């Protein structure tokens, strides 16, 4: 007895093939990590500037490497299916790291885990005035004060500031609140004769690229009645 087929057999075979293909995809996805993936490397180190990279790999099933989804916003991942005599490829796009700490994430493909690590962005710096300047009268009993304002790209950076080891006794520095970024700089010039004096304030911040930062302090002491 002959097998009856619809009149338009090409269309019928196309529909049948599509159904079989869909069943194969569903079956492959159900197997999940049971398929074996062979990566040339299980990890990648990415610079802070980011990268767009394609990594060829082998799999023991044509539908083994389903498209994974990265669990972090700074990485997007896709799997490019194999072409004619070409291996499948894992393509990942890593965004620039604008933070001050390194970061990493893992991506599961088949039965393997691929790890991406990215170095920290450029370390923040200490920002402050180029110098502090005073003009004061000789034998003044007034305690002269200025406020030293410091800054950084990193809002969590902690500062310390103090006269340098070679500091003279007329210069003192103390913290003045506001998150530890403002320091009160005081001069006691009562015992200083007319002339020019120089000191230095040294600022420290752990992890800053320009740690320590030295800020010159220049003082001109003038005789009473001398014009500025």
Secondary structure, DSSP 4 states (H G I P E B T S, - for coil): -PPP--S-HHHHHHHHHHHHHHHHHHHHHHHGGGS-EEES-SEEEE-TT-EEEEEEEEESSTT-S-----SSTTEEEEEEPP-TT--EEEEEEE----SSS-EEEEEEETTEEEEEEE---PPP--B--SEEEEEEETT--S-EEEEEE-B-S-TT---EEEE-TT--TTEEEEE-SGGGTEEEEEE--TTPPSEEEEEEEEEE-TT-TT-SEEEEEEEEEE-TT---
